[in-house]
Structure formats: C-alpha cells, structure tokens
C-alpha cells in the first residue's frame, strides 16, 4: 500500500545534517510497515530494535545515553553493521515509548560523530513525551502519521490511480458529472467511511470486497485500543478514559454534538474527565473540535475551552463501537440517529491529516457551522450534511454576516446543474479530501 509519508521519509533522508526522525501516531496505522519499506528501498545496512519486545536493548538504553556506548553496543550485537561501505546505515527504534530513556538518547544521536541515521516511532508517543522531563526538544525532527486517507484508500483499491486522477481534476474544475459516475464515486467514499483508514481493515476489504471481513478486523482493533487504555493509562485515568472513548458514538448521535460529561457518567463534571480526555488526545485516538467565541483570526485565540465536540481518529473504529444492528442498518443506508455524523467525523479526519486544528461556530441560537478553518489565508466555513438536501440557512447567514469569500457544503448530491456561483460551493462528499 502506498502511504504519503514515504515522500516525507525520502525528503528527510536527503536533508544535510539531518536530525533523528521521530514518527508519532496511533497504533495500527502503518508506522512500522512504512518505515521498514522505506529502509528496505533506501539503505543497505540497517538495525531495527523494538523496545516492547527486546528487553535486553531496553535495559541497555536505560543505563546510558552516551553515543560511544550506543555505537559499541550496536557493533557488538549487530556485527553486520561493521563493513567498509561508505554509505551510512540506519537505526530504527520502534515502540520507543516503552523506553523513555531512549527518547532522551535521541538528543545525542544527532551529533555528527554518530555513524547512523536514526528513525524512532511509537504508538503512544504523545503520552510518553508528556511524561518525559528530558525530551530532546530541538534535537529531533517530528512527523505525525495518520490512518490512510481517501486518496490512499483509492490507491490501495486501484493502484493504477485512474480514479484518484479523475477526482483531482474534478476538484480543480468542479462541474456536474454523469449521474452513474457520481454514484460510483459515492459508493467508493461510502466504502472508505465504513472501512476507515486502518491498513489491516483496508486490506481485508480490498482483497475480498466484503464489508464483513473489514468489520471483523475493526472489532479486534477496537478491543485492542481499549486494552491499550487499560494497560498504559494511569490508574486514576484508565477507567474514565475508556468511558469517554465508549461514549463518543452517543455524543455524536445527538442533534447537539457538544460533548456532555453527563452522558459519560451522571453527576460528573469537567474536572473528573479532563485528564482522561487529554490522555486520549495524546494517544492519537480523538480529535477535539472547539467552539469559537468570535470569528476572527487567529482562530486559536478565540476557542472556547468549555464547549467542544469530540471526533474519533478513524470512522471505521467509530462504526465498530456501535451495535451489530446499527452497523447493518448503516451499511444498508438506513442511518437513523447516526444520520450524518459519520461524514462529519470523516471531515474531521481529513482536516486533522492536514495538521489543522478543529473549530466550529454557533453564530445563532438555532444555527451551527460544523467546521471553521483557515484555508488559503481565509476563514472558511464548512457544512457536512447527510442526504441530498443542499439548502443551508445557517451557512448563508454566516457567509453574509462575515463576508466570507469561500464556503463549502458537502452532501450526497451531485453538483448543481448550474455551475456553483458566489462564495458557497455545493459539492459531493468524495471531493472533500481533494478540496480541503
């Protein structure tokens, strides 16, 4: 499977005086696979150490951070590194969160005398970094990796890339298309929504074209994420973190998707759950979306910390948290209470993958804009709606009030027969990733 991080890895390798590379991201999104594929294609000498499996290496790194000691250890344990080749080898430190001392050691591995390029990755690095007092700020290059996006999903399903190219061209010059092609593109996007972007789930679907295979994988992965919470979260956090995680489908199913603590545990307030939500955020499992108190730049300045929505990092996992009956209904197109929020969650995923922070707006008592972002140096409102209805009083009022130059409304509907005019663009779901 092609992953966009491959281009970033090649760019890093070609950098002069490169620093150790640290790759963050949730479990099971393909970090190890992508790094190993990159190493195989770009290095002749390599050593991989998994700190969750290699207890000896963990003990060694706990005892020293000196580059000379590390080099001596590597040469002793991995004699294949000792040869006369001029090219540098590479050291891959996987699941580095299991050895916080190794995180500290990265500071010394960026010295010119260290003879190897270094890549480190981990599944709970956000959590580990918060707990590491001597994290090497400024001594490493950090990359955040996400689940597969729609483009990567399409390339897994059709490696030739014809559909990707067609959608890129359509996004560059939006116009109404043949209704049959519109339905094909919608079905592909729906498949992405249901399967999500976790490589194992995508692989199961692409190989069989059966949602049931993907759902079995997602069920197991969902249980694994909950096990991670029990295994790695602090004693005072783990129960509440799991409760918060399990409450997300119910939170999003409400007409008002604002996160409500009473839906997690009756009678509890923010102070009971702040640490748990932060743990889920640091682990990469959720994306918070804060309400804006004012629509002005910089948006970060006007976020209301008391009002927020929580989206999951992957819609496939979100769907796997629902009952079997609800999953079947959604697959058959009967979304019921879940009408629309899956597509909102996909939009949150797309925006998060572009490193944007998420915000929404409530310009009136009965109006809400799903997302407000910076796009091309402009404040842009976005609505993501279920079905084919394209009229939106809230969006039109927002555009009028704030003189928006651009606005987007995504739905199941084909593009209008008359070409989009004015600031509001009415577009189908499947163009969302290529527009945003």
C-alpha positions in Angstrom: 0.0 0.0 0.0 1.3 3.4 -0.9 1.5 5.9 2.0 2.1 9.6 1.6 4.6 9.5 4.5 7.0 7.8 2.0 7.7 11.2 0.3 8.4 12.8 3.7 10.8 10.0 4.6 12.7 10.4 1.3 12.9 14.2 1.9 14.3 13.6 5.4 16.9 11.2 4.0 18.2 13.8 1.5 18.5 16.5 4.2 22.0 17.6 5.0 22.9 17.4 8.7 19.6 15.6 9.4 18.3 15.1 12.9 16.9 11.8 14.2 13.3 11.4 12.9 10.5 10.8 15.4 7.2 9.5 14.0 4.1 9.8 16.1 0.7 8.3 15.6 -1.9 5.9 17.0 -1.4 2.2 17.0 -2.1 0.1 13.8 -1.9 3.0 11.3 1.1 1.5 9.5 4.1 3.3 11.0 6.4 0.2 11.3 5.4 -1.1 7.9 6.1 2.3 6.2 9.5 2.7 7.9 10.6 -0.8 7.1 9.5 -0.4 3.5 11.5 2.8 3.3 14.6 1.3 4.9 14.5 -1.7 2.5 14.4 0.6 -0.5 16.9 3.1 0.6 19.6 1.5 2.9 21.9 -1.4 2.6 22.7 -1.6 6.3 20.0 -1.4 9.0 19.2 -2.4 12.5 15.7 -2.5 14.0 15.0 -2.6 17.7 11.5 -3.0 19.1 11.6 -1.8 22.7 8.3 -3.7 23.6 9.9 -7.0 22.5 13.7 -6.5 23.1 14.2 -6.4 26.9 18.0 -6.5 26.6 18.1 -3.4 24.4 15.6 -1.7 26.8 17.9 -2.4 29.8 21.0 -1.2 27.9 19.4 2.2 26.9 18.2 2.6 30.5 21.8 2.5 31.6 23.5 5.0 29.2 22.9 7.8 26.7 26.5 8.2 25.5 26.8 7.9 21.7 30.1 5.9 22.0 28.4 3.4 24.3 25.5 3.0 21.9 27.8 2.6 18.9 29.8 -0.1 20.8 26.7 -1.9 21.8 25.3 -1.9 18.2 28.6 -3.1 16.7 28.8 -5.9 19.3 25.2 -7.1 18.9 24.8 -6.4 15.2 28.1 -7.3 13.5 26.5 -6.9 10.1 26.8 -3.1 10.6 30.6 -3.5 10.6 31.7 -3.3 7.0 33.6 -0.9 4.7 30.7 0.6 2.8 30.8 4.3 2.6 27.0 4.6 2.9 25.5 5.3 6.3 23.4 2.6 7.9 20.2 3.3 9.7 19.0 2.6 13.2 15.2 2.1 13.6 14.0 2.3 17.2 10.4 1.1 17.2 7.9 1.4 20.0 10.3 3.8 21.7 7.6 4.9 24.2 8.4 1.6 26.1 11.9 3.0 26.9 11.7 6.8 27.8 15.4 6.8 28.3 15.9 6.0 24.6 13.8 9.1 23.8 16.3 11.2 25.7 19.2 9.5 23.9 18.0 10.8 20.6 19.5 14.2 21.6 23.0 12.7 21.4 22.3 10.7 18.2 22.1 13.9 16.2 25.8 14.6 16.8 27.9 14.4 13.6 30.1 11.6 15.1 27.1 9.3 15.4 27.6 7.0 12.4 23.9 6.1 11.7 20.8 7.8 10.5 18.1 7.3 13.1 14.3 6.8 12.9 12.2 6.3 16.0 8.5 5.6 16.2 5.9 4.8 18.8 2.2 4.3 19.2 1.7 6.3 22.4 4.5 8.9 21.9 2.2 11.8 22.7 1.6 10.3 26.1 5.3 9.3 26.6 6.5 12.8 25.6 4.2 14.4 28.2 5.8 12.1 30.9 9.5 12.6 29.7 11.1 15.5 31.5 14.2 15.4 29.3 12.5 15.1 25.9 15.1 16.4 23.3 13.2 19.4 22.0 15.0 20.9 19.1 17.2 17.8 18.6 14.7 15.7 16.6 12.5 16.1 13.5 8.9 15.2 14.3 6.3 13.8 11.8 2.8 12.8 12.7 1.2 9.9 10.8 -2.5 9.3 10.5 -4.7 6.5 9.2 -5.0 6.1 5.4 -6.9 9.0 3.8 -9.4 8.6 0.9 -6.7 9.0 -1.7 -4.5 6.3 -0.2 -7.6 4.1 0.2 -8.4 4.5 -3.5 -4.8 3.7 -4.5 -5.0 0.5 -2.4 -8.2 -0.4 -4.3 -6.9 0.7 -7.7 -3.1 1.0 -7.8 -3.1 2.5 -11.3 -4.6 5.6 -9.8 -7.2 6.5 -12.5 -9.9 7.3 -10.1 -7.6 9.5 -8.0 -6.5 11.4 -11.0 -10.1 11.9 -12.2 -11.2 13.2 -8.8 -8.2 15.6 -8.6 -9.1 17.0 -12.0 -12.8 17.3 -10.9 -11.8 19.1 -7.7 -9.6 21.5 -9.7 -12.6 22.3 -12.0 -15.8 21.3 -10.3 -18.8 20.6 -12.6 -21.8 18.3 -12.7 -20.9 14.8 -13.9 -22.7 11.8 -15.3 -25.1 10.5 -12.6 -23.8 7.0 -12.9 -20.2 8.1 -12.3 -21.5 10.2 -9.4 -23.0 7.1 -7.8 -19.8 5.1 -8.3 -17.7 7.8 -6.6 -20.2 8.0 -3.8 -20.0 4.2 -3.3 -16.2 4.4 -3.1 -16.4 7.1 -0.5 -19.0 5.2 1.5 -16.7 2.2 1.5 -13.9 4.4 2.9 -16.3 5.7 5.6 -17.3 2.1 6.6 -13.8 0.6 6.4 -11.9 3.5 7.8 -8.2 4.1 7.1 -6.5 1.4 9.3 -4.4 -0.6 6.8 -5.4 -4.0 8.1 -9.1 -3.1 7.7 -8.5 -1.6 4.2 -6.5 -4.7 3.2 -9.3 -7.0 4.3 -11.9 -5.1 2.2 -9.7 -4.6 -0.9 -8.8 -8.3 -1.1 -12.4 -9.5 -0.7 -14.7 -6.6 -1.4 -16.7 -7.8 1.7 -17.5 -5.4 4.5 -17.9 -8.3 6.9 -14.1 -9.1 6.6 -13.3 -5.5 7.4 -15.7 -5.3 10.3 -14.1 -8.4 11.9 -10.8 -6.7 11.8 -12.2 -3.4 13.2 -13.8 -5.2 16.0 -10.5 -6.7 17.1 -8.7 -3.4 16.7 -11.3 -1.6 18.7 -10.8 -4.1 21.6 -7.0 -3.6 21.2 -7.4 0.2 21.7 -9.4 -0.4 24.8 -6.8 -2.8 26.1 -4.2 -0.1 25.5 -6.2 2.3 27.7 -6.2 -0.3 30.5 -2.5 -1.1 30.0 -0.9 2.3 29.5 -3.2 4.9 31.2 -2.5 5.9 34.7 -4.5 4.2 37.4 -6.7 7.2 38.0 -7.3 7.8 34.3 -7.9 4.4 32.7 -11.5 3.8 33.7 -12.7 7.3 32.8 -10.7 7.3 29.6 -12.4 4.2 28.5 -15.8 5.5 29.5 -15.1 8.7 27.5 -13.9 6.7 24.4 -17.0 4.4 24.5 -19.4 7.4 24.9 -18.3 9.1 21.6 -20.9 7.4 19.3 -23.7 8.5 21.7 -22.2 12.0 22.0 -22.1 12.4 18.2 -25.6 10.9 17.7 -27.2 13.9 19.4 -28.5 16.8 17.4 -26.2 19.0 19.5 -22.9 17.2 19.2 -21.3 19.1 22.0 -19.5 16.8 24.4 -21.6 16.3 27.6 -20.0 14.8 30.7 -23.3 13.6 32.0 -23.5 11.1 29.1 -20.3 9.6 30.3 -21.2 9.5 34.0 -24.2 11.1 35.6 -23.3 13.8 38.1 -19.6 14.1 36.9 -18.1 17.3 35.5 -15.1 18.5 33.6 -12.7 18.1 36.5 -13.4 14.4 36.6 -12.6 13.8 32.9 -10.0 16.4 31.8 -7.0 14.1 32.4 -8.8 11.2 30.6 -9.7 13.2 27.5 -6.1 14.6 27.4 -4.7 11.0 27.5 -7.0 10.0 24.6 -5.9 13.1 22.7 -2.2 12.5 23.4 -2.6 8.8 22.3 -4.0 10.0 18.9 -7.4 8.4 19.4 -9.5 11.5 19.4 -9.7 15.0 17.8 -11.3 17.8 19.8 -13.2 20.5 17.9 -13.6 23.7 20.0 -16.4 26.3 19.6 -15.3 29.7 18.5 -16.4 32.7 20.7 -15.6 35.1 17.8 -14.9 34.6 14.1 -11.6 36.4 13.8 -8.0 35.4 13.0 -6.1 33.9 14.6 -8.9 31.4 15.4 -6.8 29.7 18.1 -7.2 32.9 20.2 -11.0 32.7 20.3 -11.5 29.0 21.0 -14.0 28.3 23.9 -12.4 25.6 26.0 -15.7 24.9 27.8 -17.6 23.9 24.6 -16.2 21.2 22.3 -17.1 18.2 20.2 -15.0 15.0 20.1 -14.4 13.1 16.9 -12.6 9.8 16.6 -9.4 9.4 14.7 -11.0 6.7 12.4 -14.6 6.3 11.2 -14.1 2.5 10.9 -13.3 2.3 14.6 -16.2 4.6 15.4 -18.6 2.4 13.5 -17.2 -0.7 15.2 -18.3 0.7 18.6 -21.9 0.6 17.6 -24.2 -2.4 17.9 -24.3 -5.0 15.2 -27.8 -4.0 14.3 -26.8 -0.3 13.9 -23.8 -1.3 11.7 -26.0 -3.4 9.4 -28.5 -0.5 9.1 -25.8 1.9 8.2 -24.4 -0.5 5.6 -27.9 -0.7 4.1 -28.2 3.1 4.0 -30.6 3.5 7.0 -28.6 5.7 9.3 -31.3 6.6 11.8 -29.9 8.5 14.7 -26.4 8.3 13.2 -27.5 10.2 10.1 -24.7 12.5 9.1 -22.2 12.3 12.0 -20.1 9.6 10.3 -19.5 12.1 7.5 -18.7 14.9 9.9 -16.2 12.5 11.5 -14.6 11.9 8.1 -14.3 15.6 7.6 -12.6 16.0 11.0 -10.2 13.2 10.0 -9.4 14.9 6.7 -8.8 18.3 8.4 -6.6 16.7 11.1 -4.5 15.0 8.5 -3.7 18.4 7.1 -2.4 19.5 10.6 -5.4 21.9 11.1 -6.9 22.4 14.5 -10.6 21.9 14.5 -13.2 24.6 15.3 -17.0 25.0 14.9 -19.2 28.0 15.3 -22.7 28.8 16.7 -23.5 32.2 15.3 -27.1 32.0 16.5 -29.2 30.1 19.0 -30.6 27.8 16.3 -27.7 27.7 13.9 -24.3 25.9 13.8 -21.5 25.7 11.4 -19.8 22.2 11.5 -16.3 23.4 10.9 -14.5 26.8 10.6 -10.9 26.6 9.2 -8.1 28.6 7.8 -7.8 27.8 4.1 -5.6 29.9 1.8 -5.3 32.5 4.5 -9.1 33.0 4.7 -11.6 32.0 7.3 -13.8 29.3 5.6 -17.0 27.8 7.0 -17.8 24.1 6.1 -21.0 22.2 6.5 -21.2 18.4 6.1 -24.8 17.1 5.7 -26.4 13.8 5.2 -28.7 13.2 2.2 -29.1 15.3 -0.9 -30.6 18.5 0.6 -28.3 21.4 -0.2 -30.1 24.4 1.2 -28.5 25.9 4.3 -29.8 29.0 6.0 -27.0 28.7 8.7 -24.2 28.7 6.1 -25.8 31.5 4.0 -26.3 33.6 7.2 -22.7 33.0 8.2 -21.4 34.0 4.7 -23.5 37.2 4.8 -22.6 38.2 8.3 -18.8 37.6 8.0 -18.4 38.4 4.3 -16.9 35.0 3.6 -15.1 34.7 0.3 -15.3 30.9 0.3 -17.6 28.4 1.9 -18.3 24.7 1.3 -21.3 22.4 1.8 -20.7 18.8 1.2 -23.6 16.3 0.7 -24.6 13.2 -1.3 -25.9 15.4 -4.1 -24.2 15.8 -7.4 -23.0 19.2 -8.2 -25.7 21.7 -9.3 -26.8 21.8 -12.9 -26.0 25.4 -12.9 -22.3 26.0 -12.1 -21.6 27.0 -8.5 -21.7 30.8 -8.2 -20.9 33.0 -5.3 -18.9 32.1 -2.3 -20.8 28.9 -1.4 -19.7 25.8 -3.2 -22.1 22.8 -3.2 -20.0 19.7 -3.6 -20.4 15.9 -3.2 -18.6 14.1 -0.3 -16.0 12.4 -2.4 -14.4 15.8 -3.4 -13.9 16.8 0.3 -10.4 15.3 0.6 -9.2 16.9 -2.6 -10.7 20.4 -1.9 -9.6 20.7 1.8 
